[in-house]
Amino acid sequence: MSKKICVNAKSLQYGFLAGARRIEEKKEYINELNVFPVPDGDTGTNMTLTITAAAKEVAKITEPTFTNVTKAMSTGSLRGARGNSGVILSQLIRGLCKELENKEEVTIADLAAAFERAVATAYKAVMKPKEGTILTVAKGLSDKAAELSRRNNQDIKTFAEEVLAYGREVLNQTPEMLPVLKEAGVVDSGGEGLMTVLEGAYDALTGKVTYDFSSGFGEALGDGRPAPDASGLKTTNSAGIDRKEIDISHIKYGYCTEFIIMLENEYNKQIEEEFKSYLESIGDSLVVVSDDEIVKVHVHTNNPGLAFERGLTYGSLTSMKVDNMREEHREKVIMEAEKMAAAQAKERSAAKAGNDSTVSNNTGGSESGGRTKEYGFIAVSVGKGMNDIFRDLGVDYLIEGGQTMNPSTEDMLNAIEKVNAKTIYILPNNKNIILAANQAQALTEDKEIVVVPSKTAPQGVSALISFDAGKDSAGNLNDMTEAMSVVKTGQVTYAVRDTSIDGKEISAGDIMGIDDGGIKAVSPDLDTAAKELLSHMIDEDSELISIYYGADVKEEDAKAFADYVEETYSDLDVEFNYGGQPIYYYVMSVE
């Protein structure tokens, strides 16, 4: 019996959009699987932003073919990739699309080959692949697909069910492959994200759930209309499930609300504390980050309008975004969400040129046009003080981002376009951004891009100081990498959830001291955690301690800590700087 046709271009388009929607709905759950309880730009968020960038392009296609759908999937995800998990997901999508791009119809054998190519592409993109991660889950899916494709009597529904079931088995084994997962009692978050996308696609294509993407990705959902033709894959005639039946009891606040305030009225520390207290009274998961000109806000609430209204008392709003985290289907909510989505899309389009995700500076030769420089620098940074330090060291273009907001490959490409230089050095300054920088490097053809693999801001500072204009790019990369290798970095932040890791019991709200090797200090007290962390970083070879205090530390408190360090380690040089970074009270380095 010959293998049945399983997907056509329309079903590939619909399944991809449905998979993107599923991970969007479950991103907070996936975030919770992250081992380290730090307020990072988590796996679920990064994977969602990556696939959503592609979904927006895929949804624009009115006459789908394998050529135009796979191109939109691949290009959109590559440029929108954020964080290591997002880049790996984009490479999986890229490999799969390469195998399917010229097809007119796809068989089980074609799908198995696409899985295999996807895995090979993703593994190639990662310098040191680690098992027990999304890569392991992807390989398990590929191996099972290859095995099942050799069965002549296999039908597509059974094939898909068995492949996905085996993927879940592999995912459930990831704690046995990575001890840190076992200690924390979680499966790999990236693997969970991948399974979420695939299971979302499968549920939509078999009619278990239905979406209407006729108005574009992110518009009306689950209105009971039948799914588009899924060819041989749609084997049931189910009208879908009632979204009211889905358990939403665990979601206390239903709207993930984000916006930026362009400050126009008085705004100081006291006002900010009052603003935070108000937001906490109407929601949770609060992050408020400010500098002299803007305030970035993230809050989960049942009343986004109240958050917007309070924000308007300090200035005008931009980059407003609201995601409905509940899965109820009520016509009134859908209508309001559509109206808000349209308004936000219009505003984002108008504000795109001035979006604060990137910051251009050092005008001499940094903009497109004019004299072409021999070399230029791009750095990822966050915090007014840290930005000033990088500018003083000659950085042409800053991409604002870091732990809580991993910039995308698209952000990197936009920065590269702005720097008018033959050779451009990119300093990611975060281990979760290096892959996105590498991806931007691979996509750039008209300039030489050198990715300096800095994992922290202090490493980036040390690398820039070691740059020698008289050397070529290979020599400078070697020197900059060597300079970074002697820099130990420590960061002090707070725990966002209870967990057990590195032999330490951690409660939400505890202060943690984290160095390059993991969590070294846990305490309810900031000073205690910072002092203990630093003591772990100092050894007999240490010569210089650099301290960067964050936006949430008072200058007098930071100065008192610096005085303690100078007195305790009097034989070492101590540099004390205002970093202004959010989330991390102190960033310290020892050389």
C-alpha positions as CSV (number, residue, x, y, z in Angstrom):
1,M,0.0,0.0,0.0
2,S,1.5,3.4,-0.9
3,K,2.0,6.1,1.6
4,K,-0.8,8.6,1.7
5,I,-0.3,12.3,0.9
6,C,-0.3,13.9,4.3
7,V,-0.2,17.7,3.9
8,N,-0.7,20.2,1.1
9,A,0.6,23.8,1.2
10,K,-2.6,25.1,2.8
11,S,-2.5,22.6,5.6
12,L,1.2,23.4,6.2
13,Q,0.3,27.0,6.5
14,Y,-2.6,26.4,8.8
15,G,-0.6,23.9,11.0
16,F,2.3,26.3,11.4
17,L,0.0,29.1,12.5
18,A,-1.8,26.8,14.9
19,G,1.5,25.6,16.4
20,A,2.6,29.3,16.8
21,R,-0.7,30.1,18.6
22,R,-0.3,27.1,20.9
23,I,3.1,28.1,22.1
24,E,1.9,31.7,22.5
25,E,-0.8,30.3,24.8
26,K,1.6,28.2,26.8
27,K,4.7,30.4,26.9
28,E,4.3,31.3,30.6
29,Y,4.2,27.6,31.5
30,I,7.3,26.9,29.4
31,N,9.0,29.9,31.1
32,E,8.3,28.2,34.5
33,L,10.4,25.2,33.4
34,N,13.6,27.2,33.2
35,V,16.0,25.8,35.8
36,F,17.5,29.0,37.1
37,P,14.8,31.1,38.9
38,V,16.1,34.4,37.6
39,P,13.9,37.0,35.9
40,D,15.4,36.3,32.5
41,G,13.9,36.6,28.9
42,D,12.9,33.0,29.3
43,T,12.7,30.1,26.8
44,G,8.9,30.3,26.3
45,T,9.0,34.0,25.5
46,N,12.0,33.7,23.2
47,M,10.5,30.7,21.3
48,T,7.2,32.5,21.0
49,L,8.7,35.7,19.7
50,T,10.7,33.7,17.2
51,I,7.9,31.7,15.7
52,T,5.4,34.6,15.9
53,A,7.8,36.7,13.7
54,A,7.5,33.9,11.1
55,A,3.7,33.4,11.6
56,K,3.0,37.0,10.8
57,E,4.7,36.5,7.4
58,V,3.0,33.1,6.8
59,A,-0.4,34.5,7.6
60,K,-0.1,37.2,4.8
61,I,0.0,34.5,2.1
62,T,-3.4,34.2,0.3
63,E,-2.5,31.6,-2.2
64,P,-0.2,29.1,-0.4
65,T,2.3,27.0,-2.2
66,F,5.1,25.0,-0.6
67,T,7.6,27.5,-2.0
68,N,6.1,30.7,-0.6
69,V,5.0,29.1,2.7
70,T,8.4,27.5,3.5
71,K,10.2,30.7,2.5
72,A,8.0,32.8,4.9
73,M,8.5,30.2,7.7
74,S,12.3,30.1,7.2
75,T,13.0,33.7,6.6
76,G,10.6,35.0,9.3
77,S,12.0,32.7,12.0
78,L,15.6,33.2,11.1
79,R,15.3,37.0,11.3
80,G,13.0,36.9,14.3
81,A,15.1,34.4,16.3
82,R,15.7,35.4,20.0
83,G,17.8,33.6,22.5
84,N,19.5,30.2,22.1
85,S,16.2,28.4,22.1
86,G,14.7,30.7,19.5
87,V,17.8,30.4,17.3
88,I,17.7,26.6,17.5
89,L,14.0,26.6,16.7
90,S,14.6,28.8,13.7
91,Q,17.3,26.4,12.5
92,L,15.0,23.4,12.9
93,I,12.4,25.3,10.8
94,R,15.0,26.3,8.3
95,G,16.2,22.6,7.7
96,L,12.6,21.4,7.5
97,C,11.7,24.1,5.0
98,K,14.8,23.3,2.8
99,E,13.5,19.8,2.4
100,L,9.9,20.8,1.6
101,E,10.4,24.0,-0.4
102,N,10.0,22.6,-3.9
103,K,7.3,20.0,-3.2
104,E,3.8,20.0,-4.5
105,E,2.5,17.4,-2.1
106,V,4.2,15.7,0.8
107,T,4.3,12.1,1.8
108,I,5.3,10.4,5.1
109,A,8.8,9.7,3.6
110,D,9.1,13.4,2.8
111,L,8.2,14.3,6.3
112,A,10.8,11.9,7.7
113,A,13.4,13.4,5.5
114,A,12.4,16.9,6.6
115,F,12.8,15.9,10.2
116,E,16.2,14.5,9.5
117,R,17.4,17.6,7.7
118,A,15.9,19.9,10.4
119,V,18.0,18.1,13.1
120,A,21.2,18.1,11.0
121,T,20.8,21.9,10.4
122,A,20.2,22.7,14.1
123,Y,23.0,20.6,15.4
124,K,25.4,22.3,12.9
125,A,24.4,25.7,14.2
126,V,25.4,24.9,17.8
127,M,29.1,24.8,18.5
128,K,28.9,22.4,21.5
129,P,25.5,20.5,21.3
130,K,24.3,19.4,24.7
131,E,22.1,16.3,25.2
132,G,19.0,16.5,27.3
133,T,17.9,19.7,25.5
134,I,15.6,20.7,22.6
135,L,18.2,19.1,20.2
136,T,17.7,15.7,21.9
137,V,14.0,15.9,21.6
138,A,14.2,16.9,17.9
139,K,16.6,14.0,17.2
140,G,14.2,11.6,18.9
141,L,11.3,12.8,16.7
142,S,13.5,12.4,13.6
143,D,14.6,8.9,14.6
144,K,11.0,7.8,15.2
145,A,9.8,9.4,11.9
146,A,12.5,7.6,10.0
147,E,11.6,4.3,11.6
148,L,7.9,4.6,10.9
149,S,8.4,5.8,7.3
150,R,9.7,2.4,6.5
151,R,6.3,0.8,7.2
152,N,4.4,0.5,4.0
153,N,1.0,0.4,5.6
154,Q,1.4,3.4,7.8
155,D,-1.3,6.1,7.7
156,I,-0.6,9.7,8.4
157,K,-2.7,10.0,11.6
158,T,-1.1,7.0,13.2
159,F,2.3,8.2,12.0
160,A,1.9,11.7,13.6
161,E,0.5,10.2,16.8
162,E,3.4,7.8,17.3
163,V,6.0,10.4,16.4
164,L,4.6,12.9,18.9
165,A,4.1,10.3,21.6
166,Y,7.8,9.2,21.2
167,G,8.9,12.9,21.3
168,R,7.1,13.2,24.7
169,E,8.9,10.0,25.9
170,V,12.3,11.5,25.0
171,L,11.3,14.9,26.6
172,N,10.3,13.1,29.8
173,Q,13.8,11.5,29.9
174,T,15.7,14.8,29.7
175,P,16.0,15.0,33.5
176,E,18.0,11.7,33.4
177,M,20.4,13.3,30.8
178,L,21.0,16.6,32.6
179,P,21.4,16.4,36.4
180,V,20.4,20.1,36.8
181,L,17.0,19.3,35.4
182,K,16.5,16.3,37.7
183,E,17.5,18.4,40.7
184,A,15.0,21.1,39.8
185,G,12.3,18.5,39.0
186,V,11.6,19.8,35.5
187,V,11.9,18.6,31.8
188,D,13.9,20.7,29.3
189,S,12.0,23.9,28.6
190,G,13.2,24.1,25.0
191,G,12.1,20.6,24.3
192,E,8.7,21.4,25.8
193,G,8.4,24.4,23.5
194,L,9.2,22.2,20.5
195,M,6.6,19.6,21.5
196,T,4.0,22.4,22.1
197,V,4.4,23.7,18.6
198,L,4.1,20.3,17.0
199,E,1.2,19.2,19.1
200,G,-0.6,22.5,18.5
201,A,-0.3,21.9,14.8
202,Y,-1.5,18.3,15.0
203,D,-4.5,19.2,17.2
204,A,-5.6,21.9,14.6
205,L,-5.1,19.7,11.6
206,T,-7.1,16.9,13.1
207,G,-9.9,19.2,14.1
208,K,-9.5,18.9,17.8
209,V,-9.2,22.7,18.0
210,T,-10.1,25.2,15.3
211,Y,-8.8,28.6,14.5
212,D,-9.7,31.3,12.0
213,F,-6.7,33.1,10.6
214,S,-8.5,34.6,7.7
215,S,-7.8,38.1,9.1
216,G,-4.1,37.3,9.8
217,F,-2.2,35.7,12.6
218,G,-3.3,36.7,16.1
219,E,-6.8,37.7,15.2
220,A,-10.1,35.8,15.9
221,L,-9.7,32.4,17.5
222,G,-11.7,29.3,17.9
223,D,-15.0,30.5,16.6
224,G,-16.2,27.0,15.6
225,R,-15.6,27.3,11.9
226,P,-14.1,24.2,10.3
227,A,-10.3,24.1,9.8
228,P,-9.0,24.7,6.2
229,D,-8.5,21.6,4.1
230,A,-5.8,19.5,5.7
231,S,-5.8,16.9,3.0
232,G,-5.2,13.4,4.3
233,L,-4.3,14.6,7.7
234,K,-7.7,15.7,8.8
235,T,-9.3,12.3,9.6
236,T,-12.1,13.5,11.9
237,N,-15.1,15.8,11.4
238,S,-14.9,17.3,14.9
239,A,-16.0,20.9,15.2
240,G,-13.4,21.4,17.9
241,I,-13.7,21.8,21.7
242,D,-15.4,24.6,23.6
243,R,-12.6,26.9,24.9
244,K,-14.6,27.4,28.1
245,E,-13.9,23.7,29.0
246,I,-10.2,24.4,29.2
247,D,-8.9,24.8,32.8
248,I,-7.9,28.4,33.4
249,S,-8.2,28.3,37.2
250,H,-4.4,28.7,37.6
251,I,-4.4,32.0,35.8
252,K,-5.2,34.7,38.3
253,Y,-4.6,37.6,36.0
254,G,-5.5,37.1,32.4
255,Y,-3.7,39.8,30.4
256,C,0.0,40.1,29.8
257,T,0.3,43.9,29.4
258,E,3.4,45.7,28.2
259,F,4.0,49.3,27.2
260,I,6.6,52.1,27.2
261,I,6.0,55.6,28.7
262,M,7.8,58.4,27.0
263,L,8.3,60.6,30.1
264,E,6.9,64.1,29.9
265,N,6.0,64.9,33.6
266,E,7.9,64.5,36.8
267,Y,9.1,61.0,37.5
268,N,11.5,60.2,40.3
269,K,12.3,57.2,42.7
270,Q,9.3,58.0,45.0
271,I,6.9,58.3,42.1
272,E,8.2,55.1,40.6
273,E,7.6,53.3,43.9
274,E,4.1,54.6,44.0
275,F,3.6,53.5,40.4
276,K,4.9,50.0,41.2
277,S,2.6,49.8,44.3
278,Y,-0.4,50.7,42.2
279,L,0.5,48.1,39.5
280,E,1.0,45.4,42.2
281,S,-2.5,46.2,43.5
282,I,-4.0,45.3,40.1
283,G,-1.7,42.5,39.0
284,D,1.5,40.5,39.4
285,S,4.6,39.5,37.5
286,L,5.7,43.2,37.6
287,V,8.8,44.5,35.9
288,V,9.3,48.3,35.7
289,V,12.6,49.6,34.2
290,S,13.3,53.3,33.7
291,D,16.0,55.8,32.7
292,D,15.9,59.5,32.1
293,E,13.5,59.4,29.2
294,I,11.5,56.2,29.2
295,V,9.8,53.7,31.5
296,K,9.3,50.1,30.3
297,V,6.4,48.3,32.0
298,H,5.4,44.6,32.1
299,V,2.5,43.4,34.3
300,H,-0.1,40.6,34.3
301,T,-3.5,42.1,35.2
302,N,-7.2,41.7,34.6
303,N,-7.4,45.5,33.8
304,P,-4.9,46.6,31.1
305,G,-6.8,49.8,30.7
306,L,-6.1,50.8,34.3
307,A,-2.4,50.2,33.8
308,F,-2.4,52.4,30.6
309,E,-4.4,55.2,32.4
310,R,-1.9,55.4,35.2
311,G,1.0,55.3,32.7
312,L,-0.6,58.3,30.9
313,T,-0.2,60.5,34.0
314,Y,3.6,60.4,33.5
315,G,3.7,60.8,29.7
316,S,2.6,59.4,26.3
317,L,2.5,55.7,25.7
318,T,4.1,53.6,22.9
319,S,4.7,49.9,22.1
320,M,1.5,48.9,23.8
321,K,0.8,45.2,23.8
322,V,-1.8,43.0,25.5
323,D,-1.9,39.2,25.3
324,N,-4.9,37.3,26.5
325,M,-3.5,34.5,28.6
326,R,-6.9,32.9,29.2
327,E,-8.4,30.5,26.7
328,E,-12.1,31.3,27.2
329,H,-14.1,32.0,24.1
330,R,-16.4,34.9,24.6
331,E,-17.5,37.1,21.8
332,K,-17.1,40.3,23.7
333,V,-13.5,39.5,24.7
334,I,-12.7,38.5,21.1
335,M,-14.1,41.8,19.7
336,E,-12.1,43.8,22.2
337,A,-8.9,41.9,21.5
338,E,-9.3,42.4,17.8
339,K,-9.8,46.1,18.2
340,M,-6.8,46.4,20.5
341,A,-4.6,44.3,18.2
342,A,-5.5,46.6,15.3
343,A,-4.7,49.7,17.3
344,Q,-1.4,48.3,18.5
345,A,-0.4,47.2,15.0
346,K,-1.0,50.7,13.7
347,E,0.9,52.2,16.5
348,R,3.8,49.8,16.2
349,S,4.0,50.5,12.5
350,A,4.1,54.2,13.1
351,A,6.7,53.9,15.8
352,K,8.9,51.3,14.1
353,A,11.6,53.7,13.0
354,G,12.0,55.0,16.5
355,N,11.6,51.7,18.4
356,D,13.8,51.8,21.5
357,S,15.1,48.3,21.0
358,T,18.1,49.8,19.4
359,V,20.1,52.9,20.2
360,S,22.4,54.5,17.7
361,N,25.3,56.7,18.9
362,N,28.8,57.9,18.0
363,T,27.7,59.6,14.8
364,G,31.1,59.6,13.1
365,G,30.6,57.0,10.4
366,S,28.0,55.0,12.3
367,E,25.1,55.7,10.1
368,S,24.6,54.4,6.6
369,G,26.0,56.6,3.9
370,G,29.0,59.0,4.3
371,R,32.5,57.8,4.8
372,T,33.1,54.1,5.2
373,K,35.2,53.3,8.2
374,E,37.6,50.4,8.4
375,Y,36.0,48.9,11.5
376,G,33.1,49.5,13.8
377,F,31.5,48.1,16.9
378,I,28.1,46.9,17.9
379,A,27.4,46.0,21.6
380,V,24.3,44.7,23.4
381,S,23.9,46.7,26.6
382,V,21.2,47.8,29.0
383,G,21.3,50.6,31.6
384,K,22.3,54.2,31.2
385,G,25.6,53.8,33.0
386,M,26.6,50.7,31.1
387,N,25.6,52.3,27.8
388,D,27.8,55.3,28.6
389,I,30.7,53.0,29.3
390,F,30.4,51.2,26.0
391,R,30.0,54.6,24.1
392,D,33.2,55.9,25.8
393,L,35.0,52.7,24.6
394,G,34.1,53.5,21.0
395,V,31.0,51.5,20.3
396,D,29.2,52.8,17.3
397,Y,25.8,51.3,17.9
398,L,24.1,49.9,21.0
399,I,21.4,47.3,20.9
400,E,19.4,47.7,24.1
401,G,18.8,44.3,25.6
402,G,20.1,41.5,27.8
403,Q,18.6,39.1,30.3
404,T,15.0,40.3,30.2
405,M,14.9,41.2,26.5
406,N,17.1,39.1,24.2
407,P,17.4,41.0,20.9
408,S,16.5,39.2,17.7
409,T,18.6,38.4,14.7
410,E,16.6,41.2,13.0
411,D,17.8,43.7,15.6
412,M,21.4,42.6,14.8
413,L,20.9,43.0,11.1
414,N,19.3,46.5,11.5
415,A,22.4,47.5,13.6
416,I,24.8,46.1,11.0
417,E,23.0,48.2,8.4
418,K,23.5,51.4,10.5
419,V,27.2,51.0,11.0
420,N,29.1,52.1,7.9
421,A,32.2,50.1,8.2
422,K,34.0,47.3,6.3
423,T,34.5,45.2,9.4
424,I,32.1,45.2,12.3
425,Y,32.7,43.6,15.6
426,I,29.6,42.4,17.5
427,L,29.7,41.9,21.3
428,P,26.6,40.1,22.5
429,N,27.6,40.4,26.2
430,N,25.2,37.6,27.0
431,K,25.6,33.8,26.4
432,N,21.9,33.6,25.3
433,I,22.5,36.2,22.5
434,I,25.6,34.8,20.9
435,L,23.7,32.4,18.5
436,A,21.5,35.3,17.3
437,A,24.7,37.3,16.6
438,N,26.2,34.3,14.7
439,Q,23.0,34.0,12.7
440,A,23.2,37.7,11.7
441,Q,26.8,37.2,10.7
442,A,25.7,34.3,8.4
443,L,23.0,36.5,6.8
444,T,25.3,39.4,6.1
445,E,27.1,39.4,2.8
446,D,28.4,42.9,2.1
447,K,30.4,43.4,5.3
448,E,32.8,41.3,7.4
449,I,31.1,40.5,10.7
450,V,33.2,39.3,13.6
451,V,31.3,37.9,16.6
452,V,33.3,38.3,19.8
453,P,31.6,35.7,22.0
454,S,31.3,37.9,25.2
455,K,28.9,36.3,27.7
456,T,28.8,39.3,30.1
457,A,29.1,43.1,29.9
458,P,32.5,43.1,31.9
459,Q,33.8,40.6,29.3
460,G,32.7,43.0,26.6
461,V,34.5,45.9,28.3
462,S,37.7,43.9,28.6
463,A,37.5,42.8,24.9
464,L,37.1,46.4,23.7
465,I,40.0,47.6,25.8
466,S,42.2,45.0,24.2
467,F,41.3,45.9,20.6
468,D,44.3,47.0,18.4
469,A,43.5,49.0,15.3
470,G,46.8,47.9,13.8
471,K,45.8,44.2,13.7
472,D,43.5,42.4,11.3
473,S,40.2,40.9,12.4
474,A,41.6,37.4,13.1
475,G,44.3,38.9,15.3
476,N,41.9,41.1,17.2
477,L,39.4,38.3,17.7
478,N,42.1,36.2,19.2
479,D,43.3,39.0,21.5
480,M,39.8,40.0,22.5
481,T,38.8,36.4,23.3
482,E,42.0,35.9,25.3
483,A,41.3,39.1,27.3
484,M,37.8,37.9,28.1
485,S,39.0,34.5,29.3
486,V,40.6,36.0,32.4
487,V,37.5,37.9,33.4
488,K,35.3,36.3,36.1
489,T,31.8,37.8,36.3
490,G,29.3,37.7,39.1
491,Q,25.7,39.0,39.2
492,V,23.4,39.6,42.1
493,T,19.6,39.3,41.5
494,Y,16.4,37.9,43.0
495,A,14.7,34.6,42.7
496,V,11.3,34.6,41.0
497,R,10.2,31.2,42.2
498,D,10.9,28.4,44.7
499,T,13.4,25.8,43.5
500,S,16.3,23.5,44.4
501,I,19.5,23.9,42.4
502,D,23.2,23.5,42.9
503,G,22.4,21.9,46.3
504,K,20.7,25.1,47.5
505,E,17.1,25.5,48.5
506,I,15.8,28.8,47.1
507,S,12.6,30.7,47.9
508,A,10.9,33.3,45.7
509,G,12.3,36.7,46.7
510,D,15.7,35.4,47.9
511,I,18.8,37.3,46.8
512,M,21.1,35.1,44.7
513,G,24.8,35.6,43.9
514,I,25.6,33.9,40.5
515,D,29.0,33.6,38.9
516,D,30.2,31.8,35.8
517,G,30.0,28.5,37.5
518,G,26.5,28.8,38.9
519,I,24.7,30.0,42.1
520,K,27.3,30.7,44.8
521,A,25.2,32.6,47.4
522,V,21.6,32.7,48.6
523,S,20.4,35.0,51.3
524,P,17.4,37.1,52.2
525,D,19.8,40.1,52.4
526,L,21.4,41.8,49.4
527,D,24.7,42.8,51.1
528,T,25.2,39.3,52.5
529,A,24.7,37.6,49.1
530,A,26.9,40.1,47.3
531,K,29.8,39.8,49.8
532,E,29.6,36.0,49.7
533,L,29.5,35.9,46.0
534,L,32.6,38.1,45.7
535,S,34.5,36.0,48.2
536,H,34.0,33.0,45.9
537,M,35.4,34.9,42.9
538,I,38.6,36.2,44.5
539,D,41.8,34.0,44.4
540,E,45.6,34.6,44.7
541,D,45.8,35.7,41.1
542,S,43.2,38.4,41.4
543,E,44.3,42.0,40.7
544,L,41.2,44.1,39.8
545,I,37.6,44.2,41.0
546,S,35.0,46.1,39.0
547,I,31.6,46.8,40.5
548,Y,28.6,48.1,38.4
549,Y,25.6,48.9,40.6
550,G,22.1,48.7,39.1
551,A,19.0,50.9,38.8
552,D,17.4,49.4,41.9
553,V,20.4,50.1,44.2
554,K,20.7,53.5,46.0
555,E,24.0,55.2,45.4
556,E,24.8,55.5,49.1
557,D,24.2,51.7,49.5
558,A,26.4,50.9,46.5
559,K,29.1,53.2,47.9
560,A,29.0,51.5,51.2
561,F,29.4,48.1,49.5
562,A,32.3,49.5,47.5
563,D,34.0,50.8,50.7
564,Y,33.6,47.3,52.2
565,V,35.3,45.8,49.1
566,E,38.2,48.3,49.2
567,E,38.8,47.7,52.9
568,T,38.4,43.9,52.7
569,Y,40.5,43.5,49.6
570,S,42.9,46.4,50.1
571,D,45.7,44.7,48.1
572,L,43.5,44.8,44.9
573,D,42.4,47.7,42.7
574,V,38.7,48.4,42.9
575,E,36.7,50.3,40.2
576,F,33.2,51.5,41.1
577,N,30.7,52.4,38.4
578,Y,27.0,53.2,37.9
579,G,25.7,50.6,35.5
580,G,22.0,51.4,35.8
581,Q,21.1,47.8,34.7
582,P,17.6,46.5,35.6
583,I,17.0,43.3,37.5
584,Y,20.6,42.8,38.6
585,Y,21.5,44.8,41.7
586,Y,25.2,44.3,41.1
587,V,27.3,43.1,38.2
588,M,30.9,42.4,39.4
589,S,34.0,41.3,37.6
590,V,37.4,40.0,38.9
591,E,40.5,40.0,36.8
